[in-house]
């Protein structure tokens, strides 16, 4: 595994060096970033309709590092997000936890079409738990358990920075589960006791951003993956919808919805507030975040 990752990294370095040695006047780097702190709070006192006091804070860093020289392009996006919410009687729990790296190396084949090589990496910062009604928790994920690394050649259509898609019909994907208690039960599709799983299939990535009206924008991110080696009809889906409503240069109202379905991710079922042993099954995962944001862009 280390040899494979080293070879992949060496290939990307050589590609970058070859472009740098033949520098021309149309060589450009475009770097942009957005740092957002979302806050959400509700409080009740002697409120007849009832309610639970709560507070939530989410920090998200979203950076783009894009390179262009003649027919070559190299687009990179880094996302790091972490959020916590607190409710009376249950304490602090996380509501967001992501580390995402997307990289796409492209060579123009025709107007708006490119030959590409893509790389995606996803994991999280901290432990994730499932809770029952008695606030007992069960570990279900942690840093590098899981972690996903996928890469492969393909082709892309790019109309603009706001609309593009990439298709790789020969995409490798590695799933890592480095936490012993999770790997021992075969979490996230690895064989019990193994820390990794190899898949080979087809990958599709799409991005579309549109302004609904002045100062209101919607961003759509879709990722699909089919594993040729096992149940190719069971397509893994990762869809994210982000809503941005700008108040001024520093304040915005942001919302996010993420839908996940992975046939290898088994979620236990609950009955009467308790986790049912042996009830694990794949199911749709949903994450929602909404709040007032303090944003700094560059």
C-alpha angles and dihedrals in degrees: 000000000000090000091052093050091045091051091049092050092046091052093052092048092051091049092051092047092050090055093045093052091056096048117168136178093269093060110117140167118206114195123183134164143182126200115192132183113193120199128190126175138170129179134183133190124178088343110167095207091053131230144173124249110239143168130191134185127185129183120196130180115195117181133175124200109183128176129194131183122160105301095348124093133174117190120188130180126186121191125183119176136169131168140176133197129194127201128179112267097012102058126205123351130167120248100181134028121162142149112184131176120181120180128177123183112194141183117196112246098171138340106315092352126104140181104232148188114201136193127189128183127183134175140127141249106231147018119294123208140189114221131206125210091272091058092250110148136212122200110240103162144001141171109320090002092117113012121160126206119180132170142158148132123279145125134273142202115215119181093166141323086282098054128037143124136194129204123195114184092184106046125157119209128191122196116199125198106177098167110099099217091050097043091048091063094043096250118186093014102299118133111263108274093016123113098206144034129202123215132178123196147098127315130197124188126181134179128190128171124180136174109232091191138331110320093359119101137169125207123198123194120181129182124180129181133183120190110218091195097060132020097336089184090067101083119196111227130200115175126172127186117191124188121200123190112179119212096173138324093296108024127065141157110235133186132182137191123185125185120192132183122174120166090211096053108088119198120196118235124235128219123186089351095305129107111247111226113235094014096112115139139152113270141162112281118209130192124182129183128176132166151112112293136209104209134190118188132187 
